[in-house]
Amino acid sequence: MAPKTKTKTRTKTRPWDSAEHLESNEDIAAYLDAVLAENDPALLTHALGVVARARGMTDLARQTGLGRASLYKALSAEGHPEIATVMKVLDALGVRMSVSV
């Protein structure tokens, strides 16, 4: 009698999406504080994109007067948004950055 072969079950995984875990203004503030501590402009741009997706890119595009596709591109890790774009996004998100010494 031949031994039975065991069937391996595969665990289904999916990519991590930080936007799914930003449920409150406090979550968003903590996330952006952690990102700012890294002192990495590309990471900050990406993080703003994550926050924008968590809040809804279509609504954000409407509030800023910018195109949705343009926002996705500008707020990606490879994006290089102008400071005016960053300021519009921050304002629409209700996020304020401050400087301290």
KEFISE-751047 format. One record per residue: residue number from 0; chain; x, z, y of N, C-alpha, C, O in turn. Coordinates in Angstrom, 2 decimals, always signed. Atoms other than C-alpha are relative to their C-alpha. Layout:
BEGIN
(NUM, "A", (X, Z, Y), (X, Z, Y), (X, Z, Y), (X, Z, Y));
...
***
This chain:
BEGIN
(0, "A", (+0.83, +0.00, -1.17), (+0.00, +0.00, +0.00), (+0.88, +0.00, +1.24), (+1.79, +0.83, +1.37));
(1, "A", (-0.80, +0.13, -1.22), (+1.42, -1.06, +3.37), (-0.37, +1.09, +1.00), (-1.54, +1.45, +1.13));
(2, "A", (+0.30, -1.03, -1.00), (+1.75, +1.60, +6.08), (-0.81, -0.60, +1.15), (-0.66, -1.77, +1.50));
(3, "A", (+0.80, +0.44, -1.15), (-0.71, +1.39, +8.94), (+0.88, -0.09, +1.24), (+1.74, +0.75, +1.48));
(4, "A", (-0.74, +0.14, -1.26), (+0.67, +0.12, +12.21), (-0.79, +0.69, +1.10), (-2.01, +0.56, +1.20));
(5, "A", (+0.65, -0.67, -1.13), (-0.05, +2.21, +15.24), (-0.10, -0.96, +1.18), (+0.85, -1.68, +1.51));
(6, "A", (+0.19, +0.82, -1.20), (-1.47, +0.43, +18.22), (+0.35, +0.85, +1.21), (-0.17, +1.94, +1.39));
(7, "A", (-0.38, -0.72, -1.22), (+0.13, +1.47, +21.44), (-1.02, -0.29, +1.08), (-1.38, -1.45, +1.32));
(8, "A", (+0.91, +0.20, -1.12), (-2.26, +2.01, +24.28), (+0.83, +0.00, +1.27), (+1.73, +0.82, +1.46));
(9, "A", (-0.74, +0.10, -1.26), (-1.01, +1.00, +27.65), (-0.73, +0.74, +1.09), (-1.95, +0.67, +1.20));
(10, "A", (+0.56, -0.69, -1.14), (-1.55, +3.14, +30.68), (-0.16, -1.02, +1.12), (+0.77, -1.74, +1.47));
(11, "A", (+0.23, +0.92, -1.11), (-3.13, +1.17, +33.46), (+0.47, +0.68, +1.28), (+0.12, +1.82, +1.58));
(12, "A", (-0.50, -0.52, -1.27), (-1.37, +1.63, +36.75), (-0.36, -0.98, +1.11), (-0.71, -2.13, +0.86));
(13, "A", (+0.19, +0.86, -1.15), (-1.82, +0.27, +40.23), (+0.97, +0.44, +1.08), (+1.41, +1.59, +1.09));
(14, "A", (-0.96, -0.35, -1.05), (+0.45, +0.17, +43.27), (-0.52, +1.15, +0.87), (-1.72, +1.27, +1.13));
(15, "A", (+0.33, -1.11, -0.89), (+0.52, +3.25, +45.48), (-0.39, -0.55, +1.35), (+0.29, -1.42, +1.89));
(16, "A", (+0.44, +0.41, -1.33), (-1.39, +2.78, +48.71), (-0.25, +1.25, +0.83), (-1.25, +1.95, +0.63));
(17, "A", (+0.11, -1.19, -0.83), (-0.85, +5.51, +51.28), (-1.30, +0.03, +0.80), (-1.82, +1.10, +1.09));
(18, "A", (+1.22, +0.07, -0.80), (-3.89, +4.30, +53.23), (-1.17, +0.69, -0.68), (-2.06, +1.21, -0.01));
(19, "A", (+1.09, -0.63, +0.74), (-6.16, +5.63, +50.48), (-0.01, +1.52, +0.15), (-1.00, +2.16, -0.16));
(20, "A", (-0.13, -1.45, -0.07), (-4.94, +9.16, +51.17), (-0.03, +0.54, +1.43), (+0.14, +1.73, +1.66));
(21, "A", (+0.08, -0.42, -1.40), (-5.25, +9.24, +54.95), (-1.47, +0.13, +0.38), (-2.08, -0.78, +0.94));
(22, "A", (+1.43, -0.21, -0.15), (-8.71, +10.72, +55.15), (-0.41, +0.68, +1.29), (-1.58, +0.60, +1.69));
(23, "A", (+0.35, -0.73, -1.22), (-8.56, +12.79, +58.32), (+1.03, -0.26, +1.09), (+2.11, -0.79, +0.82));
(24, "A", (-0.95, +0.12, -1.10), (-6.91, +12.79, +61.72), (+1.25, +0.85, -0.25), (+2.35, +0.47, +0.14));
(25, "A", (-1.13, -0.88, +0.31), (-4.71, +15.64, +60.50), (+0.93, -0.67, -1.01), (+2.16, -0.58, -0.90));
(26, "A", (-0.81, +0.75, +0.97), (-3.56, +13.53, +57.52), (+0.83, -1.06, +0.71), (+2.02, -1.23, +0.43));
(27, "A", (-0.67, +1.08, -0.73), (-2.70, +10.67, +59.86), (+1.13, +0.57, +0.86), (+2.23, +0.02, +0.89));
(28, "A", (-1.02, -0.62, -0.85), (-0.82, +12.96, +62.27), (+1.20, +0.46, -0.83), (+2.35, +0.25, -0.44));
(29, "A", (-1.10, -0.47, +0.85), (+1.21, +14.52, +59.44), (+0.81, -1.17, -0.54), (+2.04, -1.11, -0.60));
(30, "A", (-0.67, +1.20, +0.51), (+2.01, +11.09, +58.00), (+0.90, -0.61, +1.06), (+2.06, -0.91, +0.79));
(31, "A", (-0.81, +0.60, -1.06), (+3.19, +9.69, +61.33), (+1.13, +0.91, +0.44), (+2.21, +0.43, +0.79));
(32, "A", (-1.09, -0.93, -0.32), (+5.20, +12.85, +62.08), (+1.14, -0.15, -1.01), (+2.31, -0.18, -0.63));
(33, "A", (-1.04, +0.16, +1.03), (+7.03, +12.45, +58.76), (+0.74, -1.32, +0.17), (+1.96, -1.37, +0.00));
(34, "A", (-0.62, +1.31, -0.20), (+7.67, +8.77, +59.46), (+0.93, +0.03, +1.21), (+2.04, -0.49, +1.15));
(35, "A", (-0.84, -0.07, -1.21), (+8.98, +9.46, +62.97), (+1.28, +0.79, -0.25), (+2.31, +0.49, +0.35));
(36, "A", (-1.18, -0.80, +0.32), (+11.39, +12.04, +61.53), (+1.09, -0.84, -0.67), (+2.26, -0.48, -0.64));
(37, "A", (-0.96, +0.88, +0.67), (+13.05, +9.20, +59.57), (+0.78, -0.88, +0.97), (+1.82, -1.42, +0.61));
(38, "A", (-0.69, +0.77, -1.05), (+14.02, +7.41, +62.82), (+0.26, -1.44, -0.44), (+1.36, -1.97, -0.24));
(39, "A", (-0.12, +1.36, +0.53), (+13.39, +3.98, +61.25), (-1.12, -0.85, +0.62), (-2.28, -0.70, +0.24));
(40, "A", (+1.03, +0.80, -0.66), (+11.58, +1.44, +63.47), (-0.85, -0.84, -0.97), (-2.06, -0.97, -0.77));
(41, "A", (+0.76, +0.81, +0.97), (+10.58, -0.77, +60.51), (-1.00, +0.87, -0.76), (-2.12, +0.45, -1.03));
(42, "A", (+0.89, -0.92, +0.70), (+9.11, +2.23, +58.71), (-1.17, +0.41, +0.90), (-2.30, +0.52, +0.44));
(43, "A", (+1.06, -0.35, -0.95), (+7.16, +3.22, +61.83), (-1.00, -1.14, +0.13), (-2.21, -0.91, +0.12));
(44, "A", (+0.89, +1.16, -0.08), (+5.75, -0.29, +62.15), (-0.86, -0.09, -1.24), (-2.07, -0.30, -1.15));
(45, "A", (+0.74, +0.02, +1.26), (+4.76, -0.25, +58.49), (-1.04, +1.12, -0.04), (-2.18, +0.90, -0.44));
(46, "A", (+0.91, -1.15, +0.02), (+3.21, +3.22, +58.84), (-1.20, -0.22, +0.92), (-2.32, +0.17, +0.58));
(47, "A", (+1.12, +0.31, -0.88), (+1.10, +2.08, +61.78), (-0.95, -0.97, -0.68), (-2.17, -0.89, -0.51));
(48, "A", (+0.83, +0.92, +0.77), (-0.13, -0.74, +59.56), (-0.80, +0.73, -1.07), (-1.96, +0.41, -1.31));
(49, "A", (+0.69, -0.80, +1.02), (-1.00, +1.76, +56.83), (-1.15, +0.76, +0.64), (-2.26, +0.78, +0.11));
(50, "A", (+1.04, -0.75, -0.71), (-2.93, +3.90, +59.31), (-1.11, -0.95, +0.44), (-2.29, -0.61, +0.36));
(51, "A", (+0.99, +0.99, -0.44), (-4.65, +0.79, +60.67), (-0.89, -0.41, -1.17), (-2.11, -0.54, -1.00));
(52, "A", (+0.81, +0.36, +1.17), (-5.76, -0.19, +57.15), (-0.91, +1.15, -0.41), (-2.05, +0.93, -0.83));
(53, "A", (+0.82, -1.17, +0.35), (-6.99, +3.36, +56.52), (-1.22, +0.11, +0.92), (-2.29, +0.52, +0.48));
(54, "A", (+1.10, -0.07, -0.97), (-9.13, +3.17, +59.66), (-0.87, -1.25, +0.00), (-2.02, -1.20, +0.45));
(55, "A", (+0.76, +1.26, +0.02), (-10.23, -0.44, +59.15), (+0.61, -1.01, +0.95), (+0.47, -0.90, +2.16));
(56, "A", (-0.72, +0.99, -0.80), (-8.23, -3.43, +60.33), (-0.95, -0.84, +0.86), (-0.61, -1.19, +1.99));
(57, "A", (+0.94, +0.82, -0.76), (-11.29, -5.41, +61.43), (-0.47, +0.73, +1.26), (-0.50, +0.14, +2.35));
(58, "A", (+0.42, -0.79, -1.16), (-12.53, -2.63, +63.71), (+1.15, +0.16, +0.99), (+0.95, +0.08, +2.20));
(59, "A", (-1.17, -0.16, -0.86), (-9.03, -2.10, +65.04), (+0.28, -1.28, +0.78), (+0.60, -1.23, +1.97));
(60, "A", (-0.21, +1.29, -0.67), (-8.67, -5.81, +65.82), (-1.01, -0.15, +1.14), (-0.65, -0.60, +2.23));
(61, "A", (+1.03, +0.09, -1.04), (-11.94, -5.69, +67.75), (+0.33, +0.92, +1.18), (+0.20, +0.52, +2.34));
(62, "A", (-0.30, -0.98, -1.05), (-10.89, -2.57, +69.69), (+1.21, -0.39, +0.83), (+1.26, -0.12, +2.03));
(63, "A", (-1.22, +0.35, -0.73), (-7.48, -3.93, +70.62), (-0.07, -1.37, +0.65), (+0.72, -1.69, +1.54));
(64, "A", (+0.08, +1.37, -0.51), (-8.59, -7.49, +71.33), (+1.02, -0.92, -0.63), (+1.26, -2.02, -0.13));
(65, "A", (-1.00, +0.80, +0.71), (-5.97, -8.78, +68.90), (-0.62, -0.56, -1.28), (-1.59, +0.01, -1.79));
(66, "A", (+0.49, +0.58, +1.24), (-6.54, -11.00, +65.88), (+0.38, +0.85, -1.20), (+1.45, +1.46, -1.23));
(67, "A", (-0.26, -0.79, +1.20), (-6.78, -9.33, +62.49), (+1.26, -0.46, -0.72), (+2.08, +0.36, -1.12));
(68, "A", (-1.19, +0.53, +0.67), (-4.17, -11.62, +60.94), (+1.27, +0.35, +0.78), (+2.31, +0.66, +0.20));
(69, "A", (-1.15, -0.35, -0.84), (-1.85, -10.99, +63.89), (+0.37, +1.47, -0.17), (+1.55, +1.82, -0.20));
(70, "A", (-0.27, -1.42, +0.21), (-2.21, -7.24, +63.40), (+0.67, +0.24, -1.34), (+1.65, +0.99, -1.43));
(71, "A", (-0.63, -0.16, +1.32), (-1.44, -7.47, +59.68), (+1.47, -0.40, +0.06), (+2.33, +0.29, -0.49));
(72, "A", (-1.38, +0.49, -0.08), (+1.70, -9.48, +60.47), (+0.86, +0.93, +0.84), (+1.96, +1.30, +0.44));
(73, "A", (-0.79, -0.85, -0.91), (+2.84, -7.32, +63.40), (+0.25, +1.37, -0.59), (+1.31, +1.96, -0.35));
(74, "A", (-0.12, -1.37, +0.50), (+2.26, -4.05, +61.54), (+0.49, +0.07, -1.44), (+0.29, +1.08, -2.12));
(75, "A", (-0.63, -0.04, +1.32), (+4.02, -4.99, +58.33), (+1.42, +0.54, +0.17), (+1.93, +0.65, +1.28));
(76, "A", (-1.38, -0.51, -0.06), (+7.46, -3.62, +57.45), (+0.94, -1.03, +0.59), (+1.97, -0.68, +1.17));
(77, "A", (-0.84, +1.08, -0.54), (+8.90, -7.02, +58.45), (-0.41, -0.38, +1.41), (+0.26, -1.19, +2.06));
(78, "A", (+0.50, +0.35, -1.33), (+6.91, -7.18, +61.68), (+0.85, +0.57, +1.11), (+1.53, +1.58, +0.94));
(79, "A", (-0.71, -0.46, -1.19), (+8.42, -6.80, +65.10), (-0.97, -0.04, +1.18), (-0.86, -0.90, +2.06));
(80, "A", (+1.01, +0.05, -1.04), (+5.49, -5.95, +67.35), (+0.59, +0.34, +1.37), (+1.55, +1.10, +1.49));
(81, "A", (-0.39, -0.35, -1.36), (+5.86, -5.83, +71.09), (-0.51, +1.41, +0.27), (-1.45, +1.87, -0.38));
(82, "A", (+0.41, -1.36, -0.34), (+5.55, -2.39, +72.66), (-1.45, +0.02, +0.48), (-2.16, +1.00, +0.25));
(83, "A", (+1.39, +0.07, -0.46), (+2.27, -3.51, +74.26), (-0.95, +0.01, -1.19), (-2.01, +0.64, -1.12));
(84, "A", (+0.83, +0.01, +1.21), (+0.85, -4.18, +70.78), (-0.05, +1.39, -0.60), (-1.12, +1.87, -0.98));
(85, "A", (-0.07, -1.36, +0.54), (+2.02, -0.78, +69.53), (-0.87, +0.93, +0.83), (-1.60, +1.76, +0.28));
(86, "A", (+0.78, -0.88, -0.87), (+0.45, +0.92, +72.54), (-1.50, -0.24, -0.16), (-2.29, +0.70, -0.17));
(87, "A", (+1.41, +0.31, +0.21), (-2.87, -0.90, +72.04), (-0.49, +0.59, -1.33), (-1.59, +1.13, -1.40));
(88, "A", (+0.36, -0.52, +1.32), (-2.90, +0.09, +68.37), (-0.11, +1.52, +0.05), (-1.08, +2.09, -0.45));
(89, "A", (+0.03, -1.46, -0.11), (-2.06, +3.72, +69.12), (-1.24, +0.46, +0.75), (-1.90, +1.42, +0.35));
(90, "A", (+1.17, -0.37, -0.80), (-4.77, +3.87, +71.76), (-1.29, -0.18, -0.81), (-2.15, +0.70, -0.80));
(91, "A", (+1.20, +0.26, +0.79), (-7.38, +2.31, +69.47), (-0.15, +1.00, -1.16), (-1.26, +1.34, -1.55));
(92, "A", (+0.02, -0.98, +1.09), (-6.43, +4.76, +66.70), (-0.24, +1.41, +0.52), (-0.52, +2.33, -0.26));
(93, "A", (+0.15, -1.34, -0.56), (-6.70, +7.69, +69.09), (+1.22, +0.86, -0.24), (+1.13, +2.09, -0.24));
(94, "A", (-1.26, -0.69, +0.28), (-3.09, +8.60, +68.36), (+0.83, +0.06, +1.27), (+0.97, -0.93, +1.98));
(95, "A", (-0.86, -0.19, -1.15), (-0.86, +10.00, +71.06), (+1.38, +0.43, -0.47), (+1.51, +1.34, -1.30));
(96, "A", (-1.37, -0.42, +0.31), (+2.90, +10.20, +70.80), (+0.52, +0.74, +1.21), (+0.17, +0.43, +2.35));
(97, "A", (-0.56, -0.76, -1.11), (+4.83, +12.67, +72.85), (+1.51, +0.12, -0.17), (+2.06, -0.06, -1.26));
(98, "A", (-1.45, -0.16, -0.03), (+8.43, +13.27, +73.79), (+0.30, +1.46, +0.28), (-0.32, +2.08, +1.14));
(99, "A", (-0.42, -1.39, -0.26), (+10.08, +16.64, +73.60), (+1.51, +0.11, -0.09), (+2.17, -0.72, -0.73));
(100, "A", (-1.44, -0.25, +0.05), (+13.56, +18.01, +74.09), (+0.25, +1.37, -0.57), (+1.41, +1.78, -0.70));
***
